[in-house]
Amino acid sequence: MRGGTRKRGSTWTWYVDVVDPATNRRRQRTKGGFRTKREAQAALNDAVEALRSGTFVESSKVTLGAFLADQWLPTIRAAIRPNSWTTYRIYAETHVIPALGGVSLQSLSAVHLNQLYADLADHGRRDGRGGLAPKSVRHVHVLLHKALGDALRWGLVPRNVANAADPPRLPRRQRAIWSAEELRAFLRLTADDRLGAMWLLFATTGMRRSEMLGLPWWAVDLEARPRRLLVVQTVVLLGNEPVIVAEAKTESSHRQLALDSFTVAALRAHRARQLEERLAWGPAWMDTGLVFTQQDGSILHPGRVTKRFVRLVRDASLPPITLHGVRHSYATAALAAGEPLKVISERLGHASTTITANLYQHVLPSMDERTANAVARLILGGEQQDSTSSAVRSLSTGPAGHEEERR
């Protein structure tokens, strides 16, 4: 491997000759534009080291915008969920390309990204009415981190500069949830609603909205012991159209959930009502095979389901929570009831118990105290009460009592 530097006009260029092991032919790599010979020599040293270690990246003038639109988005389309790809495309076209699309992919820096995040936080909304929420800005960061990570794997950049960027921190919010009594009140008031079985299933399983709307009848077994359902597919929005995606959100989201007798009874009644609707619609019925549908059998729109929930909550005069808040209410109630963390985590479809623990830290201390007392009762039995009384008497006697105890 031979190389050197030379001056071209007012700038310096480095070059290095490399033998291609496949063809045994010599090929020269070069890069110019350095102000001094020292800068060119330092860059040459880095290039030689990269060539020897196999991390050398060919010089390219491809812009970030061209990479995202022409290479990255088309390439990853078949590898990720449709709604995820749509979200990436919208964020790229709306927020990233207009601001940084003309910057060379290899010249992109963490400074560029930090400035983008700051600008989006100040005036990033498409309607011009202020900045994006921190969560939305972080979504842009997630997009860039993944895209630049793929560019690194593909040998287009020497490093992922998003690793050094500083997206905004998300404020920790106390999630609005219902108590068990409030959940019961809501279910009592919505029992006769056309989708009453769906509201009950939300409350007794903690399923996600996308999972609920994608639930097919073939994945529900109301006769087996235990009665159960399988989470196997979801409904997502592409544009503004709901479509069925024949896969769960993640590998851990694909799960089996046992059903209680109240929920089973509600699902049986719902199935009978749906059959009546099917007969009433006749040939116009759309056979999607889903448990919860519009009256003509077509897919429920996620946004309309959420609006219906908000209206029902308002009519019930209950504290306002989001539909996702019912999932949190279920998890909180289950943990507060003393159910094992691992079981709850698996029913929620979390990838690990760490995720569940982080989400529900406010519930775990009471579980820890209950466990401490339960284990103490098991070990000490009737002696626990005697030990407690003895400890109280010891504390009440003061120093003299302790001296007497020592004697």
Secondary structure, 3 states (H helix, E strand, C coil): CEEEEEEECCEEEEEEEEEECCCCEEEEEEEEEECCHHHHHHHHHHHHHHHHHCCCCCCCCCEHHHHHHHHHHHHHCCCCCHHHHHHHHHHHHHHHHHHHCCCECCCCCHHHHHHHHHHHHHHCCCCCCCCCCHHHHHHHHHHHHHHHHHHHHCCCCCCCHHHHCCCCCCCCCCCCCCCHHHHHHHHHHCCCCCCHHHHHHHHHHCCCHHHHHCCEHHHEECCCCCCEEEECCEEEEECCEEEEECCCCCHHHCEEEECCHHHHHHHHHHHHHHHHHHHHHHHHCCCCCECCECCCCCECCHHHHHHHHHHHHHHCCCCCCCHHHHHHHHHHHHHHCCCCHHHHHHHHCCCCHHHHHHHCCCCHHHHHHHHHHHHHHHHHCCHHHHHHHHHHHHHHHHHHHHHHHHC
